[in-house]
Amino acid sequence: MSLTPLLPGRLGFGTAPLGNMFRAIPDDEARATVEAAWDQGIRYYDTAPLYGAGLAEQRLGEVLAGKPRDSYVLSTKVGRVVLDEHATDAPDFGEKGGLFEHGNPNRILHEWTADATERSIEGSLKRLGTDRLDIVWVHDIAQDFHGDAWLGKFEEARTGAFRVLSRLRDEGVIKAWGLGVNRTEPIELTLGLDEPRPDGFLLAGRYTLLDHEHALTRLLPLAAEQGVDMVVGGPYSSGVLAGGTHFEYQQAPAGIVERVGRLKALTEQHGIGIKAAALQFSLAHPASAAVIPGATRPGRIAEDTAALAENVPAAFWTDLRAAGLVSPAAPLPHGA
């Protein structure tokens, strides 16, 4: 089935920053940010046990506990089991370094077996304070976390998490499942399997103004053939497209800074915001069902909703293409 009928709008809220990504966020600020998302009409929320060792799920759940459960869509991820014991070593986030060093101190078990999948879901339900999940993503079975060992993790998930989630979907316990990754290859591999069949995927950072060529040429044609939808995560490329300094969760290199400068110059020339260009580009592909930027400050939510609604002239997209700042194959708004 398609994800689109499940999602209550094209703008959702990604909660990775609420797990104290990059900095320690006060509880009241985190709560106010989720409340701001609700007040702005956002009704799709995505989270994961990895985000601060359960911290993002806890913070999201505290706010959503006061909302009617049928009025929003909730997705989380499997592949990480948050244990009751404290970690004794620094957590391993692969290429992401100390991404959640300010999160909860709990030890995390990185495992995609059937048993770990069920334990992961049980823990998420408890932290979120809910009795059900709508969408479950298989998290991070890709090169950025596992290097050359990623295919082994993929096989662990194929024989474990994939089958558990397919069964739960068939039983009506969840509505959909797929992969939530920062690389296209695991999704390509999954779509090439005879079974089990995912409903969609969450692709973070790979369909943005700064990085979309590989997804366009390899993944998205295959997804279109199978009617599988994409949720776009990380539309601001870790923040560098929204005034931040991070790209791929690290300090942005000089080449990226230069490219962002060219993009900003073009948006200023046309009198539009770069956030509007980023969000509307990510949603222009027919496979894009929703985009889920993250935030840790309430004011950012209003910026996102305004950016999605902003009138971006067709001339901007034409000039963007002419400047070589997007792939010639990328679908653009207004058919530019």
C-alpha positions as CSV (number, residue, x, y, z in Angstrom):
1,M,0.0,0.0,0.0
2,S,1.0,3.6,-0.4
3,L,2.0,5.8,2.6
4,T,0.2,8.8,1.2
5,P,-3.3,7.8,2.5
6,L,-1.9,7.3,6.0
7,L,-0.2,10.7,6.3
8,P,-2.3,13.7,7.5
9,G,-0.3,16.3,5.5
10,R,2.9,16.8,3.6
11,L,4.7,18.4,6.5
12,G,5.7,16.3,9.5
13,F,8.0,16.8,12.5
14,G,11.3,14.9,12.9
15,T,12.3,14.5,16.5
16,A,16.0,13.6,16.3
17,P,17.0,17.0,17.7
18,L,14.8,16.4,20.8
19,G,17.3,13.6,21.7
20,N,19.8,16.4,22.5
21,M,21.5,16.1,19.1
22,F,24.5,18.5,19.1
23,R,23.5,20.2,22.4
24,A,21.6,19.7,25.6
25,I,18.1,21.0,25.2
26,P,16.1,22.0,28.3
27,D,13.0,20.0,28.9
28,D,10.7,23.0,28.7
29,E,12.2,24.1,25.4
30,A,11.6,20.6,23.9
31,R,8.1,20.5,25.2
32,A,7.3,23.9,23.8
33,T,8.7,22.9,20.4
34,V,6.4,19.8,20.2
35,E,3.5,22.0,21.3
36,A,4.3,24.5,18.6
37,A,4.3,21.7,16.0
38,W,0.8,20.7,17.2
39,D,-0.4,24.3,17.2
40,Q,0.8,24.7,13.7
41,G,-1.4,21.8,12.6
42,I,1.3,19.2,12.2
43,R,-0.1,15.7,12.8
44,Y,2.7,13.4,11.7
45,Y,5.5,12.8,14.2
46,D,8.6,10.6,13.6
47,T,11.0,9.5,16.3
48,A,13.4,6.6,17.2
49,P,15.0,4.9,20.2
50,L,18.4,6.0,19.0
51,Y,17.6,9.7,19.5
52,G,19.2,10.3,22.9
53,A,18.7,6.7,24.0
54,G,15.0,7.1,24.2
55,L,15.0,10.8,25.3
56,A,13.2,12.0,22.1
57,E,10.5,9.4,22.4
58,Q,10.0,10.3,26.1
59,R,9.7,14.0,25.3
60,L,7.4,13.5,22.4
61,G,5.2,11.1,24.3
62,E,4.8,13.5,27.2
63,V,3.1,16.0,24.9
64,L,1.1,13.6,22.7
65,A,-0.3,11.9,25.8
66,G,-2.6,14.9,26.1
67,K,-3.8,14.6,22.5
68,P,-6.5,12.3,21.0
69,R,-4.6,9.3,19.7
70,D,-6.7,9.0,16.5
71,S,-5.8,12.6,15.6
72,Y,-2.2,12.1,14.7
73,V,0.2,9.6,12.9
74,L,3.2,8.3,14.8
75,S,6.2,6.5,13.5
76,T,9.3,5.2,15.3
77,K,12.1,2.8,14.4
78,V,13.6,-0.6,15.3
79,G,17.2,-1.8,15.4
80,R,18.1,-0.3,18.8
81,V,17.0,-1.6,22.1
82,V,17.4,0.9,25.0
83,L,18.6,-1.0,28.1
84,D,17.9,-0.2,31.7
85,E,21.6,-0.2,32.5
86,H,24.0,2.8,32.0
87,A,26.6,2.7,29.2
88,T,30.2,2.4,30.4
89,D,31.7,3.3,27.0
90,A,31.0,6.2,24.7
91,P,28.2,5.3,22.3
92,D,29.2,4.3,18.7
93,F,27.4,6.3,16.1
94,G,29.6,5.3,13.2
95,E,30.3,8.3,10.9
96,K,28.0,10.4,13.1
97,G,30.6,10.8,15.9
98,G,29.2,12.1,19.2
99,L,25.8,12.9,17.8
100,F,23.8,12.2,20.9
101,E,26.4,12.6,23.6
102,H,24.0,14.7,25.6
103,G,21.2,12.1,25.6
104,N,20.2,9.6,28.2
105,P,23.0,7.6,29.7
106,N,21.4,4.2,28.9
107,R,23.3,1.5,27.0
108,I,21.9,0.8,23.6
109,L,21.8,-2.7,22.0
110,H,22.2,-2.5,18.2
111,E,20.3,-5.5,16.9
112,W,17.8,-6.2,14.1
113,T,16.8,-9.7,15.0
114,A,13.2,-10.8,15.4
115,D,13.5,-10.8,19.2
116,A,15.2,-7.4,19.4
117,T,12.6,-5.9,17.0
118,E,9.8,-6.9,19.4
119,R,11.7,-5.7,22.4
120,S,12.4,-2.4,20.6
121,I,8.7,-1.9,19.8
122,E,7.7,-2.7,23.4
123,G,10.2,-0.2,24.7
124,S,9.0,2.5,22.3
125,L,5.4,2.0,23.3
126,K,6.3,2.5,26.9
127,R,8.4,5.6,26.4
128,L,5.8,7.1,24.1
129,G,3.0,6.3,26.4
130,T,0.8,4.9,23.6
131,D,-0.8,1.6,22.8
132,R,0.0,1.5,19.1
133,L,2.3,2.7,16.4
134,D,1.2,3.6,12.9
135,I,4.5,3.2,10.9
136,V,7.7,1.4,11.9
137,W,11.0,2.0,10.1
138,V,14.0,-0.4,10.2
139,H,16.7,2.0,11.3
140,D,20.3,2.5,9.9
141,I,21.1,-0.8,8.3
142,A,23.6,1.1,6.0
143,Q,27.2,1.9,5.4
144,D,27.3,5.1,7.5
145,F,26.9,3.1,10.7
146,H,28.4,-0.2,9.8
147,G,31.0,0.3,7.1
148,D,31.8,-2.8,5.1
149,A,29.8,-4.9,7.6
150,W,26.5,-3.3,6.6
151,L,25.4,-6.2,4.4
152,G,25.6,-8.5,7.4
153,K,23.3,-6.1,9.3
154,F,21.0,-6.0,6.3
155,E,20.7,-9.8,6.3
156,E,20.0,-9.8,10.1
157,A,17.2,-7.3,9.5
158,R,15.9,-9.2,6.4
159,T,15.4,-12.4,8.4
160,G,14.4,-10.6,11.6
161,A,12.9,-7.2,11.6
162,F,11.4,-7.3,8.1
163,R,9.5,-10.5,8.8
164,V,8.2,-9.3,12.2
165,L,7.0,-6.0,10.8
166,S,5.4,-7.7,7.8
167,R,3.5,-10.0,10.2
168,L,2.5,-7.1,12.4
169,R,1.2,-5.2,9.4
170,D,-0.7,-8.2,8.1
171,E,-2.3,-8.6,11.6
172,G,-3.3,-4.9,11.6
173,V,-1.1,-4.1,14.6
174,I,0.8,-1.5,12.6
175,K,-0.3,0.1,9.3
176,A,2.9,0.2,7.4
177,W,6.7,-0.4,7.6
178,G,9.8,0.3,5.6
179,L,13.4,1.4,6.0
180,G,14.7,4.6,7.7
181,V,18.2,5.2,6.4
182,N,20.7,7.8,5.3
183,R,21.8,5.8,2.3
184,T,20.0,4.6,-0.8
185,E,21.6,1.1,-1.2
186,P,19.7,-0.7,1.6
187,I,16.4,0.5,0.1
188,E,17.4,-0.6,-3.4
189,L,18.4,-4.0,-2.1
190,T,15.0,-4.3,-0.2
191,L,13.0,-3.3,-3.3
192,G,14.8,-6.1,-5.2
193,L,13.6,-8.8,-2.9
194,D,10.6,-11.0,-3.7
195,E,9.5,-10.7,-0.1
196,P,8.8,-9.2,2.3
197,R,7.4,-6.0,0.7
198,P,7.8,-2.6,2.4
199,D,5.2,0.1,2.1
200,G,7.6,3.0,1.9
201,F,10.9,4.4,3.2
202,L,12.3,7.3,5.1
203,L,15.3,8.6,3.3
204,A,17.3,11.2,5.4
205,G,19.6,13.7,3.7
206,R,19.6,12.0,0.3
207,Y,16.9,13.9,-1.4
208,T,17.8,17.5,-0.7
209,L,18.9,20.5,-2.7
210,L,22.5,19.5,-1.9
211,D,22.3,15.8,-2.5
212,H,19.8,14.1,-4.8
213,E,21.6,12.8,-7.9
214,H,22.1,9.2,-6.6
215,A,18.6,8.8,-5.4
216,L,17.2,10.2,-8.7
217,T,19.1,7.8,-10.9
218,R,19.2,4.6,-8.8
219,L,16.5,4.5,-6.2
220,L,13.5,6.6,-7.1
221,P,12.8,5.0,-10.5
222,L,12.6,1.6,-8.8
223,A,10.4,3.0,-6.1
224,A,8.0,4.5,-8.6
225,E,7.7,1.1,-10.5
226,Q,6.6,-0.5,-7.2
227,G,4.4,2.3,-6.0
228,V,6.5,2.8,-2.8
229,D,6.5,6.2,-1.2
230,M,9.3,8.3,0.3
231,V,9.3,10.4,3.5
232,V,12.1,12.9,3.1
233,G,14.1,13.3,6.3
234,G,16.8,15.9,6.8
235,P,15.6,18.3,4.1
236,Y,18.0,21.0,5.3
237,S,21.0,18.6,5.1
238,S,21.7,18.6,8.9
239,G,21.0,22.4,9.1
240,V,23.4,24.0,6.6
241,L,20.4,24.9,4.3
242,A,18.7,26.6,7.2
243,G,21.4,28.8,8.5
244,G,23.4,26.2,10.5
245,T,26.9,25.0,10.1
246,H,26.4,21.2,9.9
247,F,26.3,19.0,6.8
248,E,26.0,15.2,7.2
249,Y,26.1,15.8,11.0
250,Q,29.6,17.3,10.8
251,Q,31.0,20.7,10.2
252,A,30.2,21.6,6.6
253,P,33.2,21.4,4.2
254,A,34.2,24.4,2.1
255,G,32.7,23.1,-1.1
256,I,29.3,22.7,0.6
257,V,29.5,26.2,2.1
258,E,30.2,27.6,-1.3
259,R,27.3,25.8,-2.9
260,V,24.9,27.0,-0.1
261,G,26.2,30.5,-0.8
262,R,25.2,30.2,-4.4
263,L,21.8,28.9,-3.5
264,K,21.2,31.7,-1.0
265,A,22.2,34.3,-3.5
266,L,19.7,32.9,-6.0
267,T,16.9,32.8,-3.4
268,E,17.7,36.4,-2.4
269,Q,17.6,37.5,-6.0
270,H,14.1,36.1,-6.2
271,G,13.0,37.4,-2.8
272,I,12.3,34.0,-1.3
273,G,13.6,32.0,1.7
274,I,16.1,29.2,1.2
275,K,13.9,27.1,3.5
276,A,11.0,27.4,1.1
277,A,13.3,26.3,-1.8
278,A,14.6,23.3,0.2
279,L,11.2,22.0,1.4
280,Q,9.4,22.6,-1.9
281,F,12.2,20.9,-3.9
282,S,12.1,17.8,-1.7
283,L,8.4,17.5,-2.1
284,A,8.3,18.0,-5.9
285,H,9.3,14.4,-6.7
286,P,6.2,12.2,-7.3
287,A,7.5,9.7,-4.8
288,S,7.6,12.2,-1.9
289,A,4.8,11.7,0.5
290,A,6.0,14.0,3.2
291,V,9.0,16.0,4.5
292,I,9.9,15.9,8.2
293,P,12.3,18.7,9.2
294,G,13.5,18.7,12.9
295,A,13.6,21.6,15.3
296,T,14.5,22.4,18.9
297,R,13.0,25.9,19.1
298,P,9.3,26.6,18.8
299,G,9.9,29.5,16.3
300,R,11.4,27.1,13.8
301,I,8.1,25.3,13.4
302,A,6.3,28.4,12.2
303,E,9.2,29.1,9.8
304,D,8.8,25.6,8.3
305,T,5.0,25.9,7.8
306,A,5.5,29.3,6.3
307,A,8.2,28.0,4.0
308,L,6.0,25.2,2.7
309,A,3.2,27.7,1.9
310,E,5.5,30.4,0.5
311,N,4.9,31.4,-3.1
312,V,8.1,30.5,-5.0
313,P,8.0,31.9,-8.6
314,A,8.5,29.6,-11.5
315,A,11.4,31.8,-12.6
316,F,13.4,30.7,-9.5
317,W,13.2,27.1,-10.4
318,T,14.1,27.9,-14.0
319,D,17.1,29.8,-12.9
320,L,18.1,27.1,-10.4
321,R,18.2,24.6,-13.2
322,A,20.1,27.0,-15.5
323,A,22.7,27.6,-12.8
324,G,23.4,23.9,-12.6
325,L,22.4,23.8,-8.9
326,V,20.1,20.8,-9.4
327,S,20.2,17.7,-11.5
328,P,18.7,18.1,-15.0
329,A,16.5,15.1,-14.1
330,A,15.1,16.5,-10.8
331,P,11.3,17.2,-11.0
332,L,10.7,20.9,-10.0
333,P,7.6,22.7,-8.9
334,H,5.7,24.5,-11.8
335,G,7.2,21.9,-14.2
336,A,10.4,24.0,-14.5
